[in-house]
Amino acid sequence: MLVRSLTLAALLAAVSPAFAADNNGPLAQELGKARPLVIIAPSSADPTLRAITKAMEDPATQAAFEERNVVLYSVAQMMGKQGDKNLEQQTTMALIRELKLGASKGTKVILVGKDGERHMLKDDDTGEVLDPQAIIKAVDDLPASEKAIKASEPAAAAAQEKTKDAKPAKPSKPSAPPKPLED
């Protein structure tokens, strides 16, 4: 009995961090639903970060991003934001870990597809501004495998609607308690 308990405890200790690491980050939560656009800048005064944030105030650009299911994440000086909302420090660090980026001084702009594939749109410190129209074009140019996920979404939504309309099942009788194990 003691051996079984120790074996189970060892297995749980070894597997738990792997499961926790897979589902903690914000990118994992967006998988299949939206296309995260992540901007990692050395400061909040970065020209690329400011230009894209300012472009998001324009209703036409905002509508184009919403139509393509683009969600903006920004990290400046280790402070993260999702759109206009501040992220917790743990969530910001999880976002950075999920991207698995190397160290660099410049601004990085990464587009993550619904399929989880990462596309680097900018990785430099030249100070050149990335045009929001270039981001929209990059979303439109995503590979066919990413668009297949978009096509399968209406079928999943229809299946979910069918389950809402179905009658709830009758509760069943409780089963007998299991027999104790013998050593």
Secondary structure by P-SEA (a helix, b strand, c coil): caaaaaaaaaaaaacaaaaaaacccccccccccbbbbbbbbcccccaaaaaaaaaaacaaaaaaaaaabbbbbbbcccccccccccccaaaaaaaaaaaccccccbbbbbbbcccccccccccccccbbbbaaaaaaaaaaccaaaaaaaaaaaaaaaaaaaaaacccccccccccccccccc
